[in-house]
Amino acid sequence: MNVKVKSEDSNKKKGVVKAKVARKERNPINPTKFSPSWVAEHSKDAPGFKMELIGRIREGVKKTDWKQLIHYTDSTEKEFEHILPASISSMQKKTVYGKETSERIYELARLFGLGYEVFDSKKDFKKWLMTPSRTLGNKIPFELLDSSFGFEIVESEITRIQYNVYS
């Protein structure tokens, strides 16, 4: 971040001096509380958290919140095409998604939040998601995310990694 500082030299001429100011790296996204991106960042933050998510799922995820989650995860809609119950083209036509699609979006947000917590970086987590896992029968974890049972299995495996419990 550049900061302009006005100064006066001995001849009373006004000049501009540029100074670099260090700032903490921040995510440019400022998600709404309980939106999918917020859930990915704060996966276990608030009391009543799951009850709030049930209400949000029933209301439906807004398209803007979905796009924000995609951006937050450094992904594309195309990458999630086989996971979501609606086609990408039908999702692009809607402003609010149905209950089933919204639930899957929140499942993704929770899973990515857990993955980012356990792995050192988004890149490391995504690499793990795309690499066949011996404990998952040499299946690619990401390919299991097209069902609720698949989400449970992948989430369980991430938790095992978190606590260093290997099968």
GUMAR-821011 format. One record per atom (N, C-alpha, C): residue in one letter; x, y, z. Coordinates in steps of 0.2 Angstrom, whole numbers, padded with zeros to 4 digits, always signed. Example, Ala and Ser with C-alpha at 12.3 -4.5 7.8 and 13.67 -1.06 7.14 Angstrom:
<sites>
A+0066-0028+0039;A+0062-0022+0039;A+0066-0016+0039;S+0064-0011+0035;S+0068-0005+0036;S+0064+0000+0039;
</sites>
This chain:
<sites>
M+0004-0006+0000;M+0000+0000+0000;M+0004+0006+0000;N+0003+0011-0004;N+0007+0017-0005;N+0004+0022-0001;V+0007+0026+0003;V+0005+0032+0007;V+0008+0038+0005;K+0005+0043+0003;K+0008+0049+0001;K+0009+0054+0007;V+0015+0056+0009;V+0016+0060+0014;V+0018+0067+0012;K+0015+0072+0014;K+0017+0079+0012;K+0023+0081+0016;S+0028+0084+0013;S+0033+0087+0018;S+0035+0094+0015;E+0039+0097+0019;E+0041+0104+0017;E+0049+0104+0017;D+0052+0105+0012;D+0060+0106+0013;D+0062+0113+0015;S+0068+0114+0015;S+0071+0120+0018;S+0069+0126+0013;N+0067+0125+0007;N+0065+0131+0003;N+0058+0132+0003;K+0054+0129+0007;K+0047+0129+0008;K+0043+0126+0002;K+0046+0122-0002;K+0043+0119-0008;K+0039+0113-0005;K+0033+0112-0007;K+0030+0106-0005;K+0031+0100-0010;G+0033+0095-0007;G+0034+0089-0011;G+0030+0083-0009;V+0030+0077-0012;V+0027+0071-0010;V+0032+0066-0009;V+0032+0062-0004;V+0036+0057-0003;V+0032+0051-0002;K+0034+0045-0006;K+0030+0039-0005;K+0034+0035+0000;A+0030+0032+0004;A+0032+0027+0009;A+0028+0021+0009;K+0032+0015+0009;K+0028+0009+0009;K+0026+0007+0016;V+0020+0005+0017;V+0017+0004+0024;V+0015-0004+0023;A+0018-0008+0028;A+0016-0015+0028;A+0009-0016+0030;R+0006-0020+0027;R-0001-0022+0030;R-0002-0029+0030;K-0006-0031+0034;K-0008-0038+0035;K-0012-0041+0028;E-0010-0046+0026;E-0013-0049+0020;E-0020-0051+0022;R-0025-0048+0018;R-0032-0050+0019;R-0035-0052+0013;N-0040-0056+0014;N-0044-0059+0008;N-0048-0053+0006;P-0048-0052-0001;P-0052-0046-0003;P-0060-0047-0002;I-0062-0053-0001;I-0069-0055+0000;I-0071-0053+0007;N-0077-0049+0008;N-0080-0048+0014;N-0086-0051+0015;P-0087-0058+0016;P-0093-0061+0016;P-0098-0059+0021;T-0104-0060+0020;T-0110-0059+0024;T-0110-0065+0029;K-0111-0063+0035;K-0112-0068+0041;K-0116-0074+0039;F-0114-0080+0039;F-0117-0086+0038;F-0118-0087+0030;S-0115-0083+0026;S-0115-0085+0019;S-0110-0091+0018;P-0110-0094+0012;P-0106-0100+0011;P-0098-0098+0012;S-0096-0093+0010;S-0089-0091+0011;S-0088-0089+0018;W-0092-0086+0022;W-0091-0085+0029;W-0091-0092+0032;V-0095-0097+0030;V-0094-0103+0033;V-0088-0107+0032;A-0085-0106+0026;A-0078-0109+0024;A-0073-0106+0029;E-0074-0099+0030;E-0069-0096+0034;E-0070-0097+0042;H-0076-0098+0044;H-0078-0098+0051;H-0081-0105+0053;S-0079-0110+0051;S-0083-0116+0051;S-0086-0119+0058;K-0083-0116+0063;K-0086-0118+0070;K-0087-0112+0074;D-0089-0107+0072;D-0089-0101+0075;D-0094-0099+0080;A-0100-0100+0079;A-0105-0097+0083;A-0110-0103+0086;P-0113-0101+0092;P-0118-0105+0095;P-0124-0105+0090;G-0128-0110+0090;G-0133-0110+0085;G-0132-0110+0078;F-0125-0111+0077;F-0122-0111+0070;F-0126-0116+0065;K-0127-0122+0067;K-0131-0127+0062;K-0138-0125+0061;M-0141-0122+0067;M-0148-0120+0066;M-0149-0115+0061;E-0144-0110+0061;E-0144-0104+0057;E-0143-0107+0050;L-0138-0112+0049;L-0137-0114+0042;L-0143-0118+0039;I-0147-0121+0043;I-0153-0125+0041;I-0158-0119+0038;G-0159-0114+0042;G-0163-0108+0039;G-0160-0105+0033;R-0154-0104+0032;R-0151-0102+0026;R-0152-0106+0020;I-0151-0113+0022;I-0153-0118+0016;I-0160-0118+0014;R-0164-0117+0019;R-0172-0117+0017;R-0173-0110+0013;E-0170-0105+0015;E-0171-0099+0011;E-0168-0099+0004;G-0162-0103+0003;G-0159-0103-0003;G-0153-0099-0003;V-0147-0102-0006;V-0141-0098-0007;V-0142-0093-0013;K-0140-0087-0012;K-0140-0082-0017;K-0134-0083-0022;K-0135-0082-0028;K-0130-0083-0034;K-0124-0079-0032;T-0125-0073-0029;T-0119-0069-0027;T-0115-0072-0022;D-0118-0076-0017;D-0114-0079-0012;D-0111-0085-0015;W-0114-0089-0019;W-0111-0094-0023;W-0105-0092-0027;K-0105-0087-0030;K-0099-0084-0034;K-0094-0082-0029;Q-0096-0079-0023;Q-0091-0077-0018;Q-0087-0084-0016;L-0091-0089-0014;L-0087-0095-0012;L-0083-0098-0017;I-0085-0098-0024;I-0080-0100-0029;I-0074-0096-0029;H-0074-0090-0028;H-0069-0085-0028;H-0064-0087-0022;Y-0067-0088-0016;Y-0064-0089-0010;Y-0060-0096-0011;T-0063-0101-0014;T-0059-0107-0014;T-0054-0107-0020;D-0054-0102-0024;D-0049-0102-0030;D-0051-0107-0035;S-0058-0108-0036;S-0060-0113-0040;S-0064-0110-0046;T-0067-0114-0050;T-0072-0112-0055;T-0078-0116-0054;E-0084-0113-0057;E-0090-0117-0057;E-0090-0124-0060;K-0086-0124-0066;K-0085-0130-0069;K-0082-0136-0065;E-0078-0134-0060;E-0075-0139-0056;E-0080-0142-0052;F-0085-0139-0050;F-0090-0142-0046;F-0096-0144-0049;E-0096-0145-0056;E-0102-0147-0060;E-0104-0154-0058;H-0100-0158-0057;H-0102-0165-0056;H-0105-0166-0048;I-0103-0161-0044;I-0105-0161-0037;I-0112-0158-0036;L-0114-0153-0039;L-0120-0150-0038;L-0126-0153-0042;P-0132-0153-0039;P-0138-0156-0041;P-0141-0153-0047;A-0139-0147-0049;A-0141-0143-0054;A-0136-0141-0059;S-0138-0141-0065;S-0132-0139-0070;S-0130-0132-0070;I-0124-0131-0072;I-0121-0124-0072;I-0126-0119-0076;S-0128-0121-0081;S-0132-0117-0086;S-0139-0115-0082;S-0142-0120-0078;S-0148-0118-0075;S-0146-0114-0069;M-0140-0115-0066;M-0138-0111-0060;M-0137-0103-0062;Q-0135-0102-0068;Q-0133-0096-0071;Q-0139-0092-0072;K-0145-0095-0073;K-0151-0092-0074;K-0155-0090-0068;K-0153-0093-0062;K-0157-0091-0056;K-0153-0086-0052;T-0157-0083-0047;T-0153-0078-0043;T-0153-0081-0036;V-0158-0086-0034;V-0158-0089-0028;V-0159-0097-0030;Y-0154-0101-0026;Y-0155-0108-0028;Y-0159-0112-0023;G-0162-0118-0026;G-0166-0122-0022;G-0163-0125-0016;K-0167-0129-0012;K-0165-0132-0006;K-0159-0137-0007;E-0160-0141-0012;E-0155-0146-0013;E-0148-0143-0015;T-0148-0139-0020;T-0142-0135-0022;T-0139-0131-0016;S-0143-0128-0012;S-0141-0124-0007;S-0137-0128-0002;E-0140-0134+0000;E-0137-0138+0005;E-0131-0141+0002;R-0130-0143-0004;R-0124-0145-0007;R-0118-0139-0006;I-0120-0133-0008;I-0116-0128-0007;I-0113-0127+0000;Y-0118-0127+0005;Y-0115-0127+0012;Y-0111-0133+0014;E-0113-0139+0011;E-0108-0144+0013;E-0101-0143+0010;L-0101-0140+0004;L-0094-0139+0001;L-0091-0133+0005;A-0094-0128+0007;A-0091-0123+0011;A-0088-0126+0018;R-0092-0130+0021;R-0090-0133+0028;R-0084-0138+0026;L-0084-0141+0021;L-0078-0146+0019;L-0072-0142+0018;F-0073-0137+0014;F-0067-0133+0012;F-0064-0129+0018;G-0069-0127+0023;G-0067-0124+0029;G-0063-0128+0033;L-0065-0135+0034;L-0061-0140+0038;L-0055-0141+0034;G-0055-0142+0028;G-0049-0143+0024;G-0043-0138+0025;Y-0046-0132+0025;Y-0041-0126+0025;Y-0038-0126+0032;E-0042-0128+0037;E-0040-0128+0044;E-0035-0133+0045;V-0035-0139+0042;V-0031-0145+0043;V-0025-0144+0039;F-0025-0142+0033;F-0020-0142+0028;F-0016-0135+0029;D-0010-0134+0027;D-0007-0128+0028;D-0009-0122+0023;S-0012-0124+0017;S-0014-0119+0013;S-0020-0122+0008;K-0023-0117+0005;K-0028-0119+0000;K-0025-0124-0005;K-0019-0122-0008;K-0016-0126-0013;K-0015-0133-0010;D-0012-0134-0004;D-0011-0141-0002;D-0018-0145-0001;F-0023-0141+0001;F-0029-0145+0002;F-0032-0147-0005;K-0032-0142-0009;K-0034-0144-0016;K-0030-0150-0019;K-0024-0150-0018;K-0020-0155-0021;K-0022-0162-0017;W-0023-0162-0011;W-0025-0168-0007;W-0032-0170-0010;L-0036-0166-0011;L-0043-0167-0014;L-0043-0171-0021;M-0038-0169-0025;M-0037-0172-0032;M-0032-0178-0032;T-0029-0180-0027;T-0025-0185-0027;T-0028-0192-0024;P-0027-0197-0028;P-0030-0204-0025;P-0028-0205-0018;S-0032-0207-0014;S-0031-0209-0007;S-0031-0216-0006;R-0026-0219-0003;R-0026-0226-0002;R-0031-0228+0003;T-0032-0224+0008;T-0037-0226+0013;T-0044-0225+0011;L-0045-0222+0005;L-0052-0221+0002;L-0052-0226-0004;G-0048-0232-0004;G-0048-0236-0009;G-0045-0234-0016;N-0040-0230-0015;N-0037-0226-0021;N-0042-0222-0025;K-0047-0220-0022;K-0052-0215-0025;K-0049-0208-0024;I-0051-0203-0029;I-0050-0196-0028;I-0055-0193-0023;P-0053-0190-0018;P-0058-0188-0013;P-0063-0183-0016;F-0061-0179-0021;F-0066-0174-0024;F-0071-0178-0028;E-0070-0183-0031;E-0074-0187-0035;E-0080-0190-0030;L-0079-0191-0024;L-0084-0194-0019;L-0089-0189-0017;L-0088-0182-0019;L-0092-0177-0016;L-0099-0176-0020;D-0101-0181-0024;D-0107-0180-0027;D-0113-0183-0023;S-0111-0186-0017;S-0117-0188-0013;S-0115-0186-0005;S-0120-0187-0001;S-0119-0185+0006;S-0115-0190+0009;F-0115-0196+0007;F-0111-0201+0010;F-0104-0200+0008;G-0103-0198+0002;G-0096-0196+0000;G-0093-0190+0004;F-0097-0185+0005;F-0095-0180+0010;F-0093-0182+0017;E-0097-0187+0019;E-0096-0189+0026;E-0089-0193+0026;I-0088-0197+0021;I-0081-0201+0021;I-0075-0196+0020;V-0076-0191+0016;V-0070-0187+0015;V-0069-0182+0021;E-0075-0180+0024;E-0074-0176+0030;E-0071-0180+0036;S-0073-0187+0036;S-0070-0191+0041;S-0062-0192+0040;E-0061-0193+0034;E-0053-0193+0032;E-0049-0187+0034;I-0052-0181+0032;I-0049-0175+0034;I-0048-0175+0042;T-0053-0177+0045;T-0053-0177+0053;T-0047-0182+0055;R-0047-0187+0052;R-0042-0192+0054;R-0035-0189+0053;I-0034-0185+0047;I-0028-0182+0046;I-0026-0177+0051;Q-0031-0173+0053;Q-0031-0168+0058;Q-0028-0171+0065;Y-0030-0177+0067;Y-0028-0180+0073;Y-0023-0185+0072;N-0020-0186+0066;N-0015-0191+0065;N-0017-0198+0066;V-0023-0199+0064;V-0026-0206+0065;V-0026-0209+0058;Y-0022-0214+0057;Y-0022-0217+0050;Y-0024-0224+0050;S-0028-0226+0045;S-0031-0233+0045;S-0026-0238+0042;
</sites>
